[in-house]
Amino acid sequence: MSESGEDVIFVVKVRDREIPVDEKVLSIVQEYLKTPMSLEELASKLGFESWEEAYEFIKALPAWIMWTPPSLWKHRKKWLVEKMQSTSSEKTTEKSS
C-alpha cells in the first residue's frame, strides 16, 4: 500500500456486484440523504438496475462512510490506511516478541 492511500479502493458488495466508493458516489449518497429522493432515482444516478439494488447498497454502506463529506474522503482513506498499517505493525511486533 502507498502511504497516501490513493490506491486503496473501498467497495460495497451488493448481491454479486462490488460497487467502488469514491467522491462521486458519496456526493450522490449525500444528496439522497439530504433531499427527498426516491430509491428509483438513486438507482438511476448510481447506475443500478432497480430500486432494490439501491436499497441493498444503502443498507450495506457503513454509516461512517455514508456521512463522510465527499471533500474529506481522500483524507479519511489516508487516515484509515495509516491506522490499518500501524495496527498490523503492532500485531507483527507482538508475535515476534
N, C-alpha and C positions, 0 to 999 in steps of 0.2 A: 504494500500500500504506500501511496505517496504521503508525504507529510501534510499536504494541503487538503486531502480528502476529495480532490477533484475527480478521481477515477472511481470513487465509491458510488454505487447506484443503489438506492433503496427501491424495493419493489413490493407491491401488494399482490398477493395471489388471490385471484378470483376465478373460481372453477378451474379451468385448465390453462388460464392465461396469467401472465405475470405483467402487471402494469407498473412501469417505472414512475417514481415520484420525482418530479422536478418543479422548477419555479412555475411553469405554465400550468401544470396540473394543480399545484397549490393555489394559484390565482383563481382557477375555476372552482375549486372546492370552497375557497373563502367567499366567492360570490354566491355560491349555493347556501352557505351558512348564514350570510348576512342579508340576503334578499329573498323575496318569495319566488323560488324557482322550483319547478316540478322535477321529479325524478326523470321524466321523459326528456326534459330539456337538458338536465345534467348528463344523461346518457348520450344525447346528441353532441354536446360540447366535448365530451371525453372520447367520443368515437366508439361507444359501446353499442351493442345490438339491441338492448332492451332496457327498460327501467329496472328490471330485476337485477341485471348485472350492475347497474349503478348503485342499487341498494346494497348488494353484496360488497361492493367496493367501499362504500361509506362505512358499513359495519366492520370491515376488516382493517380500515385505516386507523392506526393508533391516534388517540386524541392529541398527544403531544406534537405529532406531525400535522394533524388537521389544523391546529390553532397556531402553528408557526407561520409568521408572516413570510410571504414569498421572498421579500427582500433580505430576510435573515437566514434563508435556507442554506446557503453556502457556508455561512459561519457556523450554523448548527451542525451541519455534516462534519465540518472540520473538528469541532469540539468533540463530537461523538467518536470520530475515528481516533483522536488523541486519547480519549478516555478508554476506548477498547484496547489500544496499544499499551497503555500504562497498566491496565488490568491484566493483560496477557503476560507482560514482562514481570509483574509481581508474582503471578502463578508460577512462571518458569523459575524465578528465584527461589520460591518456597519449595518446589520439587527438587531442586539441586542441593538444598540445604540438608 
